[in-house]
Amino acid sequence: MSHIKPYNHPSLGKKEQVRMMFNKIANTYDFLNHFLSLGIDIVWRKKAIAMLKNKPNRTILDVATGTGDFAFEAIKMLKPQKIVGVDIAADMLKVAQQKIEKKRLGHLFQVTLGDSEQLPFEKEQFDVVTVSFGVRNFEDVKKGLENIYRVINKQGTVLILEFSRPSQFPIKQLYSFYFNVVLPIFGRLFSKDNRAYQYLPESVYAFPDGKRFVALMESVGFNEIICKPLSFGVCTIYVGSKC
Ligand SMILES: C[S@@+](CC[C@H](N)C(=O)[O-])C[C@H]1O[C@@H](n2cnc3c(N)ncnc32)[C@H](O)[C@@H]1O
């Protein structure tokens, strides 16, 4: 799926293009996220984080943290000791930083530039690594998962939330219409980026969801994998253990 890229720049790889796109839409990202998902993304995040309640969760790394919404929800629900967010897009992190300051959470939540495929941490540093709506954007998903595996503690957990494709009638058809027709129109209107909300459905359709993603997680070493579809399969939670 590394061939699905936001723009048509033959000289730039997927990572560079993804970075460029998220830097461009950073200031409208939060609004569009909630608007285009009709607020359901908030419910999905809460459901995903709830799955970490009975696991060790004192130290958390949120990969592809973006504007930090997943991390803020994790702070509320899990009360960790420390949470670090990494992302390749500086402008997304700028928005996250403004929110950290506004919420006075600087002692607890730090954000830094970092690539999932080369995480700037020693091995076994975190109880939990989370990625919400990020893996689909990685240039090399397997390398990203290998890095995540490396930085998780021995008893640790990975939690991934990602869009998937519903397969049942009529949800499949409604979803396809909304995702391929409605969403790109509103996305273009509000984000002022012609491609960002076309790339979104393209990247979701190219993503190896469900069993294929579970197999990829297993191939890097994760065990006891839970794959939990939400909202008729519009998105899926994947949880895996290192031990
Ligand atoms: C759709 S946003 C998700 C942001 C946030 N996690 C959320 O749930 O709202 C995807 C984020 O992934 C980041 N990203 C893409 N590839 C990445 C990589 N290789 N390493 C780190 N972050 C990456 C993008 O810059 C972007 O901020």
The ligand as a MOL file (V3000), in Angstrom:
LIG
                    3D

  0  0  0     0  0            999 V3000
M  V30 BEGIN CTAB
M  V30 COUNTS 27 29 0 0 0
M  V30 BEGIN ATOM
M  V30 1 C -5.1000 10.7250 10.5880 0
M  V30 2 S -3.8320 11.4240 11.5900 0 CHG=1
M  V30 3 C -4.1890 10.7010 13.1630 0
M  V30 4 C -3.8240 11.6140 14.3070 0
M  V30 5 C -4.2660 11.1330 15.6920 0
M  V30 6 N -3.6340 9.8970 16.0600 0
M  V30 7 C -5.7640 10.9990 15.7740 0
M  V30 8 O -6.2500 9.9360 16.1620 0
M  V30 9 O -6.4550 11.9860 15.4830 0 CHG=-1
M  V30 10 C -2.4330 10.4980 11.0600 0
M  V30 11 C -1.1110 11.0240 11.6100 0
M  V30 12 O -0.0960 10.0590 11.2970 0
M  V30 13 C 1.1200 10.7610 11.1310 0
M  V30 14 N 2.0840 9.8680 10.4910 0
M  V30 15 C 2.0270 9.3450 9.2550 0
M  V30 16 N 3.0980 8.5630 9.0130 0
M  V30 17 C 3.8490 8.5850 10.1420 0
M  V30 18 C 5.0720 7.9670 10.5250 0
M  V30 19 N 5.7380 7.2000 9.6820 0
M  V30 20 N 5.5340 8.1900 11.7630 0
M  V30 21 C 4.8620 8.9990 12.6350 0
M  V30 22 N 3.7080 9.6160 12.3300 0
M  V30 23 C 3.2050 9.4130 11.0980 0
M  V30 24 C 0.6730 11.9620 10.3050 0
M  V30 25 O 1.6140 12.9910 10.2890 0
M  V30 26 C -0.6420 12.3350 11.0010 0
M  V30 27 O -0.4570 13.2930 12.0080 0
M  V30 END ATOM
M  V30 BEGIN BOND
M  V30 1 1 1 2
M  V30 2 1 2 3
M  V30 3 1 2 10
M  V30 4 1 3 4
M  V30 5 1 4 5
M  V30 6 1 5 6
M  V30 7 1 5 7
M  V30 8 2 7 8
M  V30 9 1 7 9
M  V30 10 1 10 11
M  V30 11 1 11 12
M  V30 12 1 11 26
M  V30 13 1 12 13
M  V30 14 1 13 14
M  V30 15 1 13 24
M  V30 16 1 14 15
M  V30 17 1 14 23
M  V30 18 2 15 16
M  V30 19 1 16 17
M  V30 20 1 17 18
M  V30 21 2 17 23
M  V30 22 1 18 19
M  V30 23 2 18 20
M  V30 24 1 20 21
M  V30 25 2 21 22
M  V30 26 1 22 23
M  V30 27 1 24 25
M  V30 28 1 24 26
M  V30 29 1 26 27
M  V30 END BOND
M  V30 END CTAB
M  END
